Amino acid sequence: MTTNYQLLGAKHRLIESLRNKGINDENVLAAFDKVERHLFVESFLWNKAYEETALKLPTGQTISHPYTVAFQSQLLQVKKGHKVLEIGTGSGFQAAILSAMGAKVYTIERQMMLYQKTAPLLGKIDSSIYTTFGDGFNGYERCAPYDRIIVTCGAPEVPHALLKQLLPEGIMVIPVGETSQTMVRITKTGENEYERETFGDFLFVPMLKDRVTF
């Protein structure tokens, strides 16, 4: 049986691995130290929780690779007190990392089965995170605008509603593409003006427009 000491050692090795791969934002690395990734997977997977791999969830989805979570978090440039919208709650791990970085996190999930599992889990682990069910293409206008928006699924295009929900100088990080995705960072420089940067290719589950799963 894996002991807490073993999990702690595995976590520290993961953090060192992230450093070696170019994650140099100390706020991101500190969040990885604070958040227990093993709590977001089934107990029989705890011995793999701090490996650089995606792990299956009971709903058939996966918890993302730690590097992908760290990379998106670093691109987002989160500051304490930022209001952040996450599209695609998934396991809840990314939301917990953002919260540990000092953000006020709103996260939206379109699959009811996953939402029903993750929302109570996040309530126990970090009650400051607000979780809701809905279509991520529409964002969450009720609490807009946001300092930061992060999309954790592959979008065929950048949703217009999300751009509108960004504050001036706000940043959105989103993987864009059909079969594979390019990581894109968008900075809102004016009312209808945006700066776009790209950061390599990734593979994400697809973001499905106008569809929620019950």
N, C-alpha and C positions, 0 to 999 in steps of 0.2 A: 504493500500500500504506500502511495506517495505521501511523504510527510510535508508539513508546512515549511520545514527547513529546506527540503528539496525544491519545493515550488519557489521559494525565495531565491535560491541559487539560480534556478532556471530563469527567473525573471531578470536577474542582474546580468546574466549572460545574454539574454535577448536585448536588453538596453545597450550593452556594449556592442552587439552586432549591429544595431541600428546606427550607433555612432560611426562604426566602420563603413557603413553604407551611405554616409553623408547626411544623416539627420543630426543637425548641430544646434537646433533650437532647444535651449535648456528647459524652456517651458513645456515643450512636447515631451522631452525625456523625463522630466519630473512627473508629468501626468502618467506616463507609463509605469513609473515607480509607485504611484499612488493607487492606480486602478488594478484590481485583481482580475486578470483576463479569465482565469479558470472558473470564475463564478458565472460566466456567460455561456458555458458549455456544460454538457452532462458530466457527472463525476467520473465516469469511466474514461473520459478524454482528458482529465486533469494532467496526466503525465505528458500530454502533447500541447498543453495550453500555451506554453511559452516558446514553442518552436515557430520558425518562420514558415508557417503554412496556414492555409484556410482549413477550417474544421466544419463538419456538417452539424446542422441544427436539427432537432426533431421534426421541424416543419418542412424539411427538404431543402431549406436555404443553407447558406454558409456564413460563418463569421470570417470576415476578411483577413488577409495576411496582415500581420502586424506592421510590416514595412509600408503597405499601402495606406493603412490608417495613419501612420506617422507622417508619411509623405504628404498626404492631403492636409493633415493638420498643420504641418509646417508651412505649406503654401498659403494657408488661410490667414496666417499672421494674426492670430487671436490675441487680444489684449484683455486684461481683467475688466469685467463689466460689460464687455461686448454682448450684444443680443445676436444669437446665432440660430439660424433655421437649418435643420438637417432634413434632407429628403431621402427617405429610406432608412428607417430605424434599425431594421434587421435584428441582430442580437442585442443591440443597445450599447455595445462596447465603444463605438465611435462617439456616441452621445456622452458617455461617461468620461471619455478622454477630454472632450471639449469642455465639459463642466469642471473637470479637475484643472484645466488650464485657466479657469476663472470666468468662463462665459456663462451667460444665462441661456440655456438651450431649450429650443422648441424643436421637436422631432416628429415627423409624420410618416406613417406606414400604411401601405395600401392593401396588404394582405391581412384579413381579419384574424386568421389563426395565429399568425406571427404577432400581431398587435396584442392579442389576448394573452399571449405568453410573455412578451417582453415588457409591456406596460407595468404589470405587477412586480416584475423583477427589478426594473429601474426604480420603482417606488420604494423598494427595500434597500437598494444599494445607494441611490442618490435621489432623494425625494424632491430636489430642486429642479429636476428635469421635467418639462411638460411634454407629455406624449399624446398624440392624437391620431385618429384614423381618417384617411382620405386620399385623394388623388394628388400626388406630389407635383404634377405638372401645373396645378393651380396654386402651389405654394400654400401659405397659411396667412391670408390677408387680414384675418382678425387681429393678429398681433404685429403686423407689419408697421413700419419698415424695419429692416434688419441691418446690422453692421456687417454681418457675414452670412453667406449661404453656402452650404456644402451639399453636394449631390453624391450619393454613394451607390449609384446604379448607372448603367450606360444609357445616356440620352441620345436619341437620333438627331436632335437639334437642341439648341438652348431655348428653354421655355420662356416666352415673352413675359409671362406673369411673374416669373422669378426676377427678371431684370427690373421690373417695375417695383418690386418689393425691397430692392436694395437702397440703402441710404446713399447720399452723395459721398464719394470716396469709399464706398463699400466694396467688398470683394466677394466674388463667387468662385468656387472651385468645383469643376464639373467635368466628368469624363464624357466626351462626345464622339459618337460613331455608331455604326450599325453592328458589324460582326466583331470588330475590335474598336477600342476607344483611344483617343488622344486626350491626355489630361490638359485641361484648359483653365487658366486663371483669368477672370474678367474683373477689371476695376472700373467702377462707375465714375467717370471724370466730369460728367455734366448731366443735365436732365435726360438727354437722349444720346449721350456720348459715352463710349466704352473703350477701354484699352484691353487688348486680348493678347495673352502669352500662352505658349504651348510647352509642355514638359514631358514628352515621351509617350509611349504607347502602353496601354494596360488592357486587361480583360475584366469586365464587370457583367453581372446579370443585367438583362435589359430593363429599362424604365418604360413601362407600358402606358401610353397616353389614354386618357378618358376610360380607365378601367380600374376598378377595385375588386378584390377577390374576397368573397365571404366564405 
